[in-house]
Amino acid sequence: MKKIYFLWLRQIKRYLRSRSRIIGSLGQPLLFLLALGYGFGSVFQKAGEGNYLNFLAPGIIGMSIIFTAIFSGIEIIWDRQFGFLKEMMVAPMSRISIMIGRTLGGATVATAQGLIVLLISLLFGFHPYNWALIIAAVPIMFIVALLFTALGTMIASLLDDMQGFQLIMNFLVMPLFFLSGALFPLQGLPKALSIIAQLDPLSYGIDALRDLLIGISYYGLGLDILILSTVTLVFLFLGSYFFKKIQI
């Protein structure tokens, strides 16, 4: 456990020491909150759907988490190219412990990023319907972060080129985000789009956050947690399997 803790702590320290990374990762969420939250707010209200900023904020929190979590996998490629991963591999600890420590660290960083976006959303005018449930939303954020950190680890374990990883992640992350219902309600979608949204694990994370933060849910909190937990376990297993196969 101590070895896992030190690997987790390394991820946290790298995040806290990189102010440019913290500030830079807030640019896109701020743009979405400003441009969409205020830009489409009047349209959303005229349609009788209520406050669009309230609807949008959980989706932007989810966006911040998935981007931070899944791109944490690039650190594996970085460490491999600069030899640090090799040093960890020859250390007296299992590869599973290395993967778990890194994944937990990446998930913690992504959760912290989501909390920062939540605080910014509150400054912009986001109003949770029950302030006490913000605490309950944190474990949901962590599960979503763990899921996509494990996915990023799995893909990074199969690659050794940072440019290739970034291209694959951009190809994967943007559809996951835009088809998750982060920007639009899931009710009344065309059948094909509704099926795609149901296959997107981020849909259930954002739906769970909306349930806890604004009291609106499409799938139901119980189903959201069940799907998220199941998919997270699957990706953790796959991430562990492929990480063990890394050739240094």
ZIZILIN-V572916 format. One record per residue. PHI is phi in whole degrees, -180 to 180 (NA if undefined). OMEGA is omega in radians with two decimals (none if undefined). BURIAL is + if it has 16 or more other ideal C-beta (glycine too) atoms within 10 Angstrom, else -. Layout:
phi: <PHI & PHI>
omega: <OMEGA & OMEGA>
burial: <BURIAL & BURIAL>
This chain:
phi: <NA & -64 & -67 & -62 & -62 & -67 & -68 & -61 & -64 & -61 & -64 & -66 & -65 & -62 & -70 & -68 & -83 & -107 & -66 & -63 & -67 & -64 & -68 & -63 & -73 & -91 & -61 & -66 & -59 & -63 & -62 & -66 & -64 & -74 & -69 & -89 & -59 & -92 & -66 & -99 & -58 & -68 & -63 & -64 & -70 & -64 & -79 & 79 & -99 & 93 & -85 & -70 & -61 & -63 & -68 & -75 & -54 & -60 & -67 & -72 & -61 & -62 & -61 & -60 & -66 & -67 & -64 & -67 & -68 & -73 & -81 & -66 & -63 & -65 & -66 & -65 & -66 & -61 & -65 & -67 & -69 & -100 & 88 & -70 & -64 & -63 & -63 & -69 & -65 & -90 & -72 & -75 & -154 & -75 & -66 & -63 & -63 & -62 & -64 & -65 & -61 & -66 & -67 & -64 & -64 & -62 & -67 & -65 & -62 & -64 & -65 & -62 & -64 & -63 & -67 & -63 & -65 & -61 & -64 & -65 & -61 & -63 & -68 & -82 & 118 & -70 & -127 & -62 & -78 & -145 & -63 & -65 & -77 & -60 & -63 & -69 & -75 & -62 & -61 & -64 & -58 & -67 & -64 & -61 & -63 & -64 & -59 & -81 & -67 & -63 & -64 & -62 & -64 & -61 & -70 & -64 & -68 & -95 & -122 & -133 & -126 & -66 & -64 & -64 & -62 & -64 & -65 & -65 & -66 & -63 & -65 & -91 & -70 & -61 & -62 & -59 & -73 & -70 & -97 & -91 & 83 & -66 & -107 & -147 & -67 & -84 & -70 & 76 & -73 & -56 & -56 & -63 & -68 & -65 & -66 & -62 & -63 & -68 & -87 & -89 & -63 & -65 & -56 & -75 & -67 & -68 & -63 & -66 & -65 & -65 & -61 & -80 & -92 & -128 & 75 & -119 & -143 & -100 & -93 & 102 & -62 & -61 & -66 & -57 & -66 & -62 & -64 & -61 & -65 & -65 & -66 & -62 & -63 & -64 & -70 & -64 & -64 & -66 & -62 & -65 & -63 & -73 & -66 & -66 & -89 & -59 & -104 & -98>
omega: <-3.13 & 3.14 & 3.10 & -3.13 & -3.11 & 3.08 & 3.05 & -3.10 & 3.12 & 3.12 & -3.12 & -3.13 & 3.11 & 3.14 & -3.08 & -3.12 & -3.11 & -3.13 & 3.13 & 3.12 & -3.14 & -3.10 & -3.12 & -3.11 & 3.11 & -3.07 & -3.09 & 3.07 & 3.11 & 3.12 & 3.14 & -3.13 & -3.13 & -3.01 & -3.10 & -3.08 & 3.12 & -3.10 & -3.12 & -3.08 & -3.11 & 3.11 & -3.13 & -3.13 & 3.11 & 3.11 & 3.11 & -3.08 & 3.10 & -3.07 & -3.08 & 3.12 & 3.08 & 3.13 & -3.03 & -2.99 & 3.10 & 3.11 & 3.13 & 3.03 & 3.09 & 3.11 & 3.14 & -3.13 & -3.05 & 3.14 & -3.13 & -3.06 & -3.00 & 3.13 & 3.04 & 3.10 & -3.12 & 3.12 & 3.08 & 3.12 & 3.11 & 3.14 & 3.12 & -3.09 & -3.10 & 2.98 & -3.11 & 3.14 & 3.11 & 3.11 & 3.11 & -3.09 & -3.11 & 3.10 & -3.12 & 3.08 & -3.08 & 3.09 & 3.10 & 3.12 & 3.11 & -3.12 & -3.12 & 3.14 & 3.14 & -3.10 & 3.11 & 3.10 & 3.11 & 3.13 & 3.11 & 3.11 & 3.14 & 3.09 & 3.09 & 3.10 & 3.10 & 3.11 & 3.09 & 3.11 & 3.08 & 3.12 & 3.10 & 3.11 & 3.11 & 3.11 & -3.12 & 3.10 & 3.08 & -3.10 & 3.04 & -3.11 & 3.08 & -3.05 & -3.12 & -3.10 & 3.04 & 3.12 & 3.13 & -3.14 & -3.09 & 3.08 & 3.08 & 3.08 & -3.10 & 3.12 & 3.10 & 3.13 & -3.14 & 3.14 & -3.03 & 2.99 & 3.09 & 3.09 & 3.10 & 3.11 & -3.14 & -3.10 & 3.13 & 3.13 & -3.11 & -3.06 & 3.04 & -3.10 & -3.08 & 3.13 & 3.10 & 3.11 & -3.12 & 3.13 & 3.13 & -3.12 & 3.09 & 3.11 & -3.09 & -3.00 & -3.08 & 3.06 & 3.11 & -3.13 & -3.02 & -3.12 & -3.08 & -3.05 & 3.14 & -3.06 & -3.08 & 3.13 & 3.12 & 3.12 & 3.03 & 3.11 & 2.97 & -3.02 & -3.10 & -3.14 & 3.11 & 3.12 & 3.13 & 3.14 & 3.13 & 3.13 & -3.11 & -3.11 & 3.12 & 3.11 & -3.09 & 3.08 & 3.14 & 3.11 & 3.10 & 3.11 & 3.11 & 3.12 & -3.07 & -3.03 & -3.10 & 3.05 & 3.12 & -3.14 & 3.12 & -3.11 & -3.04 & -3.05 & -3.13 & 3.12 & 3.11 & -3.10 & 3.13 & -3.14 & -3.13 & -3.12 & -3.12 & -3.12 & 3.10 & 3.11 & 3.13 & -3.12 & 3.06 & 3.10 & -3.13 & 3.11 & 3.11 & -3.11 & -3.09 & 3.10 & 3.10 & -3.09 & -3.11 & 3.07 & 3.14 & none>
burial: <- & - & + & + & - & - & + & + & - & + & + & - & - & - & + & - & - & - & - & - & - & + & - & - & + & - & - & - & + & - & - & + & + & - & - & + & + & - & - & + & + & - & - & + & - & - & - & - & - & - & + & + & + & + & + & + & + & + & + & + & + & + & + & + & + & + & + & + & + & + & + & + & + & + & + & + & + & - & + & + & - & - & - & - & + & - & - & + & - & - & - & - & + & - & - & - & + & + & + & + & + & + & + & + & + & + & + & + & + & + & + & + & + & + & + & + & + & + & - & + & + & - & - & + & - & + & - & + & - & - & - & - & - & - & - & - & + & - & - & + & + & + & + & + & + & + & + & + & + & + & + & + & + & + & + & + & + & - & + & - & - & - & - & - & + & - & - & + & + & - & - & + & + & - & - & + & + & - & + & + & + & + & + & + & - & + & - & - & + & - & - & - & - & - & - & - & + & - & - & + & + & + & + & + & + & + & + & + & + & + & + & + & + & + & - & + & + & + & + & - & + & - & - & + & + & - & + & + & - & - & + & + & - & - & + & + & - & + & + & + & - & + & + & - & - & + & - & ->
